[in-house]
Amino acid sequence: MKVHDFAYQVAQRTIALLEEKQHYKVSEENKKEILRLLQDEVDDLLDKSL
């Protein structure tokens, strides 16, 4: 599995948990935007974690 795919899945699960456990609602438009931004930032996040 690629790191980008893993990061995408983690972000999706995080959003789902916020909705399930905290009753926080994220619109489909916002979900798509958040996931797109995360994909754009994965490489920078990895660099910062080293």
N, C-alpha and C positions, 0 to 999 in steps of 0.2 A: 504494500500500500504506500502510496506517495504521502509525503508529509503534508502537502497541500490538501489532499483528500481527508487525511486524519483531522487536520485543523478544521476543515469544513464540517465534518461529522461532530466534532466537539462543540462547535458553535451552534449547530442545529440542536444538539442535545441540551445545551445550556438554555437556549430559548425555550425548549419544550419544558424543562424543569421549572423555569420561572413561571410559565403559564400554569403548570400543574400544581406546584407547591405554593406559589406566592399569589396565584390568581392574577398574574401580570399579563396583560394582553398586548401582543405585538402584532400589528397588522401585517398582512402578506407583503405589502410594499416595503415596510420597514425591515422585515425578515430578509427579503431579497437584497436590500441595500446593505444591511449589516453583514450578510454573508459575502457579498461582493467586496466590501471594504476589507474584510478579514483576508480573503484570498489575495488581495493586492498587497497586504501587509505581512504575510507569513514570512517571507524571506527576511524582512527587517526585524521581526520579532525573534526569529531564530538567531540572528546575528547578536541581538541584545542579550540573549540568554546564555551566550557562551562566555 
